[in-house]
Amino acid sequence: MRVLLVTAVDAERDAIGLPDTVVSGIGPAAAAAATSAALAADGYDLVISAGIAGGFVPLGITDIAVAATIAHADLGRELPDGFEPVPTAVADYAVAPALAVELADRTGGHLGTIVTVSTVTGTAASADRLLARYPDAVAEAMEGAGVAAAAARHGVPVAEVRAISNLVGPRGDWQLARALEALGTAVRAAARGWQA
């Protein structure tokens, strides 16, 4: 099976250390563009958005989050009484259940929604609003929905795997090095199955 891995930055790619890894740049637009270009240039059986992320409790630093759903959480409109997301049919991408469970098993990951945002959440109130909309959220990242949109356009299955570097909410002590190490370990464990 040929798997395309998409990371946002070089440090994530280097931590994973596997071929067929594309560095897209930060954010959903950059991720969508890079993923689409890679899929148009070559044939892949699966695309995985991989990197570090903010985690929602009970996940902690270096835990692994695996998407059952990839949600574009800030795609919508602001109204006087709050935020109105676009319909979930447009903003959410389901990961094939068997694939999500398999990745969680191989990585020791926690299944749930991974939300894609364009601005890192920095307050407890904002984190609470995300959890109210996505009660099963396990992580917050910035590229998954872009990768998923490109994969859907090309008819390729998609997944997302993240290692937790910080907790979602007020800026705390981000553990980037530890999260990158956990990311590499998790993705390489998953890769043993598709490289066989």
LINDAVEN-V761532 format. One record per backbone hydrogen bond with DSSP energy under -1.0 kcal/mol. CO is the residue of the C=O (numbers start at 1). NH is the residue of the N-H. Records with the same first field share a line. If there is no record, write none. Layout:
CO->NH ; NH
//
This chain:
2->45 ; 46
4->48
5->22
6->50
7->24
8->25
9->13
10->14
11->15
12->16
13->17
20->5
22->7
27->31
28->32
29->33
30->34
31->35
32->36
33->37
34->38
35->39
36->40
37->41
38->42
46->4
47->159
48->6
49->161
51->163
53->165
54->140
55->168
56->59
60->63
63->164
64->110
65->162
66->112
68->95
69->114
70->93
71->73 ; 116
72->75
75->86
77->84
79->82
82->79
84->77
87->90 ; 91
88->92
91->72
93->70
96->100
97->101
98->102
99->103
100->104
101->105
102->106
103->107
104->108 ; 109
110->66
112->68
113->138 ; 139
114->71
115->141
116->73
123->127
124->128
125->129
126->130
127->131
128->132
129->133
130->134
134->137
136->113
138->56
139->115
140->54
141->117
143->147
144->148
145->149
146->150
147->151
148->152
149->153
150->154
151->156
157->47
159->49
160->67
161->51
162->65
163->53
164->62
165->175
166->55
175->179
176->180
177->181
178->182
179->183
180->184
181->185
182->186
183->187
184->188
185->189
186->190
187->191
188->192
190->193
191->195
//
